[in-house]
Amino acid sequence: SMDAVWASPWFHNYFSEWLEGVRDIEFVKAQYDASVAYCDFCVGRVLREIEALGMLDDTLLIVQADHGEELDDHGMWFDHHGLYDTN
């Protein structure tokens, strides 16, 4: 349920802009999981292409990210506050 999210005075207005009508918190988590899976798929395509070109042994691929998200952990929703492992 998204009831706790919608009841939050800090998050209600922010999330109503891009999660309007969403009632199932698992839907939002699934969207995040899907975006991570898609990114993983795309990195795999790059690696396969580098390998197909015979350049894998001579290539350094650096993948960088700035943070993770709180997905209903520590009383936070879809944000990245704090220094938890989830971030």
Disulfide bonds with the S-S distance in Angstrom:
none
